[in-house]
Amino acid sequence: MATDESMKSLVEAAFRDRELLRSPAHEAAVLRTIECLDQGQLRVAEPDKTPQAGGEGAAHRWVTHAWIKEAILLYFALRGMSLMEVGPFEFHDKIPLKRGLDKAGVRVVPPGTVRYGAFLEQGAIVMPGYVNIGAWVGSGSMVDTWATVGSCAQIGRGVHLAGGVGIGGVLEPPGARPVIIEDGVFVGSRVIVVEGVVVEEEAVLGAGVVLTASTAILDVTGPEVVEHRGRVPARSVVIPGTRPKRFPAGEFSIPCALIIGKRSEATDRKVSLNAALRDFAVPV
């Protein structure tokens, strides 16, 4: 069995020169990488365990493994289109569906879809939603009806993605950080999180919040506004907002996100979540 380092070197070489995919060793490295992703032996992104200096978000840094995303892109190049039949459903695609859900202890409700190369920990639930290749979903998390987990997105443990949530995916450029939703986060209905935004542990995103890399996330709980971008601090309670901006044609309101409070640090997450939703009147 190839080691991670040997697979990495073969994948990186093939990504630089696609002709190398004709080599059995390089093709095998790509296929083995996707197999390891599917089994949870590899992750596209993972918490950085190296010691870090202090500062904002210091405890919540993530490392993105570009070579694994390169392997996913090469996998698409290797695969041909094929017809797949699942009961009355017919699919025509390059990537097969994930198998062995019963042995993995994962619940997928029809017509929920999980692609091969995604990993779900035991106890994860997918309602009629979608989990794309390269994604990772932790135990006790629910992908609710019509919620989407994009390619390579990382969803922590005990997370709830409510109906219609859109978690964006990213494959290119390979070094780009995927969306990270950390443990215990609640994501309300129709929320959109894209462009590598990190939502730190136990945060609450109210219905309709839209977070991109450039979205201003404004903490309005103190005497002065504190602005964040690309990161929702741990246990923040967030709702949609707007703020004025002047353009040549006049002044208009542009979307932002407002941090209106903090979720309790109580050990019982369910009690803490219910209190946050009630106390801050957050629509979900």
C-alpha positions as CSV (number, residue, x, y, z in Angstrom):
1,M,0.0,0.0,0.0
2,A,1.4,3.4,-1.0
3,T,2.2,5.9,1.8
4,D,0.7,9.3,1.8
5,E,4.0,10.9,0.8
6,S,4.5,8.6,-2.2
7,M,0.9,9.1,-3.3
8,K,1.3,12.8,-2.9
9,S,4.4,12.9,-5.1
10,L,2.8,10.8,-7.8
11,V,-0.4,12.9,-7.8
12,E,1.5,16.2,-7.9
13,A,3.6,15.0,-10.8
14,A,0.5,13.8,-12.8
15,F,-1.2,17.1,-12.1
16,R,1.7,19.0,-13.7
17,D,1.8,16.6,-16.6
18,R,-1.5,14.8,-17.5
19,E,0.4,12.4,-19.8
20,L,1.7,10.7,-16.7
21,L,-1.9,9.4,-16.1
22,R,-1.0,6.8,-18.7
23,S,1.4,5.3,-16.1
24,P,-0.2,2.6,-13.9
25,A,1.6,3.9,-10.8
26,H,0.3,7.4,-11.2
27,E,-3.2,6.3,-12.0
28,A,-3.2,4.0,-9.0
29,A,-2.1,6.8,-6.8
30,V,-5.0,8.9,-7.9
31,L,-7.5,6.1,-7.4
32,R,-6.0,5.2,-4.0
33,T,-6.3,8.8,-2.8
34,I,-10.0,9.0,-3.7
35,E,-10.5,5.6,-1.9
36,C,-8.8,7.0,1.2
37,L,-11.0,10.1,1.1
38,D,-14.1,7.8,0.8
39,Q,-13.0,5.8,3.8
40,G,-12.1,8.9,5.9
41,Q,-8.4,8.0,6.0
42,L,-7.6,11.3,4.3
43,R,-9.2,14.7,4.5
44,V,-8.9,17.7,2.1
45,A,-8.6,20.0,5.1
46,E,-7.9,19.4,8.8
47,P,-7.2,21.4,12.0
48,D,-3.6,22.7,12.2
49,K,-2.2,20.9,15.2
50,T,1.1,22.8,15.2
51,P,1.7,25.4,18.0
52,Q,0.4,28.8,16.9
53,A,1.0,32.3,18.3
54,G,-1.9,34.1,19.8
55,G,-4.3,36.4,18.0
56,E,-7.7,36.3,16.4
57,G,-8.7,32.8,15.4
58,A,-5.4,31.4,16.4
59,A,-7.1,28.2,17.8
60,H,-9.1,27.7,14.6
61,R,-6.5,27.5,11.8
62,W,-7.0,24.8,9.2
63,V,-4.5,23.2,6.8
64,T,-5.7,22.6,3.2
65,H,-4.0,19.7,1.3
66,A,-3.8,20.9,-2.3
67,W,-2.6,17.6,-3.6
68,I,-5.7,15.8,-2.5
69,K,-7.8,18.3,-4.5
70,E,-5.5,17.7,-7.4
71,A,-6.3,14.0,-7.1
72,I,-10.0,14.8,-7.3
73,L,-9.5,16.8,-10.4
74,L,-7.4,14.0,-11.9
75,Y,-10.1,11.5,-11.0
76,F,-12.6,13.3,-13.1
77,A,-10.1,13.1,-16.0
78,L,-9.7,9.3,-15.5
79,R,-13.3,8.5,-15.3
80,G,-15.6,8.1,-18.3
81,M,-19.3,8.7,-18.3
82,S,-21.4,5.7,-17.3
83,L,-25.0,4.9,-16.8
84,M,-26.1,4.1,-13.2
85,E,-29.5,2.7,-12.2
86,V,-30.7,2.8,-8.6
87,G,-34.2,1.4,-8.4
88,P,-36.4,3.6,-10.5
89,F,-33.7,6.3,-10.8
90,E,-31.3,6.6,-13.6
91,F,-28.1,8.7,-13.5
92,H,-25.4,9.4,-16.2
93,D,-22.2,10.7,-14.6
94,K,-18.5,10.1,-14.0
95,I,-18.6,9.6,-10.2
96,P,-20.4,6.7,-8.6
97,L,-22.5,6.9,-5.6
98,K,-21.1,6.2,-2.1
99,R,-21.7,2.6,-1.0
100,G,-21.6,0.7,2.3
101,L,-23.8,3.1,4.2
102,D,-25.3,0.4,6.4
103,K,-21.9,-0.8,7.6
104,A,-20.7,2.8,8.1
105,G,-23.7,3.5,10.4
106,V,-24.9,6.4,8.2
107,R,-28.5,7.2,7.4
108,V,-29.4,8.5,4.0
109,V,-33.1,9.2,3.3
110,P,-34.3,8.8,-0.3
111,P,-33.5,10.6,-2.6
112,G,-30.6,12.0,-0.6
113,T,-27.3,11.6,-2.5
114,V,-23.7,11.1,-1.3
115,R,-21.0,10.9,-4.0
116,Y,-18.1,8.4,-3.8
117,G,-15.1,10.2,-2.3
118,A,-17.1,11.9,0.4
119,F,-16.9,10.7,4.0
120,L,-19.6,10.6,6.6
121,E,-18.8,9.5,10.2
122,Q,-21.0,7.0,12.0
123,G,-24.3,8.6,13.1
124,A,-24.4,11.3,10.4
125,I,-27.8,11.8,8.7
126,V,-28.5,13.0,5.1
127,M,-32.1,13.8,4.4
128,P,-33.0,14.4,0.7
129,G,-29.9,16.6,0.4
130,Y,-26.5,16.3,-1.4
131,V,-22.9,15.7,-0.3
132,N,-20.3,16.1,-3.0
133,I,-16.9,14.4,-3.5
134,G,-14.1,15.4,-1.1
135,A,-16.6,16.6,1.6
136,W,-16.3,15.4,5.3
137,V,-19.4,15.2,7.6
138,G,-18.9,14.5,11.3
139,S,-20.9,12.2,13.6
140,G,-24.3,13.4,14.8
141,S,-24.5,16.0,12.0
142,M,-27.6,16.3,9.9
143,V,-27.8,17.5,6.3
144,D,-31.4,18.5,6.1
145,T,-33.8,18.5,3.2
146,W,-32.4,20.1,0.0
147,A,-29.3,21.2,1.9
148,T,-26.1,20.9,-0.2
149,V,-22.5,20.2,1.1
150,G,-20.2,21.2,-1.8
151,S,-17.0,19.5,-2.9
152,C,-14.3,19.4,-0.2
153,A,-16.4,21.2,2.5
154,Q,-15.7,20.2,6.0
155,I,-18.7,19.8,8.4
156,G,-17.9,19.1,12.0
157,R,-19.6,16.9,14.6
158,G,-23.1,17.7,15.9
159,V,-23.8,20.2,13.2
160,H,-27.3,20.9,11.9
161,L,-27.6,22.2,8.3
162,A,-31.3,23.2,8.1
163,G,-33.5,23.0,5.0
164,G,-32.1,24.5,1.8
165,V,-28.7,25.4,3.2
166,G,-26.0,25.9,0.6
167,I,-22.5,25.1,1.7
168,G,-20.2,25.9,-1.3
169,G,-17.6,23.7,-2.8
170,V,-14.2,24.4,-4.2
171,L,-11.7,22.4,-6.3
172,E,-9.8,25.2,-8.0
173,P,-7.4,26.6,-7.3
174,P,-6.2,23.5,-5.4
175,G,-4.7,25.5,-2.6
176,A,-7.9,27.4,-1.8
177,R,-9.4,26.6,1.6
178,P,-12.8,24.9,1.5
179,V,-15.8,26.0,3.6
180,I,-15.3,24.9,7.2
181,I,-18.2,24.4,9.6
182,E,-16.9,23.5,13.0
183,D,-18.4,21.3,15.7
184,G,-21.8,22.1,17.2
185,V,-22.7,24.8,14.7
186,F,-26.4,25.4,13.8
187,V,-27.0,26.7,10.3
188,G,-30.5,28.0,9.7
189,S,-32.8,27.6,6.6
190,R,-31.5,29.0,3.3
191,V,-28.2,30.1,4.7
192,I,-25.4,30.3,2.1
193,V,-21.7,29.9,3.1
194,V,-19.1,30.0,0.3
195,E,-15.5,30.9,-0.6
196,G,-13.7,29.3,2.2
197,V,-15.5,31.0,5.1
198,V,-14.8,29.4,8.5
199,V,-17.7,29.2,11.0
200,E,-16.2,28.4,14.3
201,E,-17.6,26.0,16.9
202,E,-21.1,26.3,18.3
203,A,-22.0,29.4,16.3
204,V,-25.6,30.0,15.2
205,L,-26.4,31.3,11.8
206,G,-30.0,32.6,11.5
207,A,-32.1,31.9,8.4
208,G,-31.1,33.7,5.3
209,V,-27.5,34.7,6.3
210,V,-25.2,34.9,3.3
211,L,-21.4,34.6,4.0
212,T,-18.8,35.0,1.3
213,A,-15.1,35.8,1.7
214,S,-15.9,39.5,1.3
215,T,-19.0,39.7,3.4
216,A,-18.7,42.1,6.4
217,I,-19.5,40.2,9.6
218,L,-20.2,42.9,12.1
219,D,-20.2,42.4,15.8
220,V,-22.6,45.0,17.1
221,T,-22.8,43.8,20.7
222,G,-20.4,46.3,22.1
223,P,-20.1,50.1,22.1
224,E,-18.2,50.0,18.8
225,V,-18.6,47.8,15.7
226,V,-16.0,45.0,15.4
227,E,-15.6,43.8,11.8
228,H,-14.7,40.2,10.7
229,R,-14.3,38.8,7.2
230,G,-14.1,35.1,6.2
231,R,-14.6,34.0,9.8
232,V,-17.5,33.8,12.3
233,P,-16.1,33.7,15.8
234,A,-17.0,30.7,18.1
235,R,-20.5,30.8,19.6
236,S,-21.6,33.9,17.8
237,V,-25.3,34.4,17.0
238,V,-25.6,35.8,13.5
239,I,-28.5,37.3,11.6
240,P,-28.7,39.0,8.1
241,G,-28.2,42.7,8.0
242,T,-27.5,45.6,5.7
243,R,-25.4,48.7,5.9
244,P,-25.3,51.8,3.7
245,K,-22.6,52.4,1.0
246,R,-22.2,55.3,-1.3
247,F,-21.9,54.7,-5.0
248,P,-21.6,57.3,-7.9
249,A,-25.3,56.8,-8.5
250,G,-26.3,57.3,-4.8
251,E,-26.3,55.6,-1.5
252,F,-27.6,52.0,-1.3
253,S,-27.9,49.3,1.3
254,I,-25.6,46.3,0.8
255,P,-25.8,42.9,2.6
256,C,-23.8,42.1,5.7
257,A,-24.1,39.8,8.7
258,L,-24.7,41.0,12.2
259,I,-23.3,39.3,15.3
260,I,-26.0,40.1,17.9
261,G,-24.9,38.0,20.8
262,K,-23.0,35.0,22.1
263,R,-24.3,31.5,22.6
264,S,-23.8,30.3,26.2
265,E,-20.7,28.2,27.0
266,A,-23.0,25.8,28.9
267,T,-22.0,22.2,28.4
268,D,-25.4,21.1,27.3
269,R,-25.4,22.2,23.7
270,K,-29.1,21.7,23.1
271,V,-30.1,23.8,26.1
272,S,-27.6,26.5,24.9
273,L,-28.9,26.4,21.4
274,N,-32.6,26.7,22.5
275,A,-31.7,29.6,24.8
276,A,-29.8,31.4,22.0
277,L,-32.7,31.0,19.6
278,R,-35.2,32.2,22.2
279,D,-33.2,35.0,23.7
280,F,-32.1,36.6,20.4
281,A,-35.3,35.8,18.5
282,V,-33.3,34.2,15.7
283,P,-35.4,32.9,12.8
284,V,-34.2,29.4,11.7
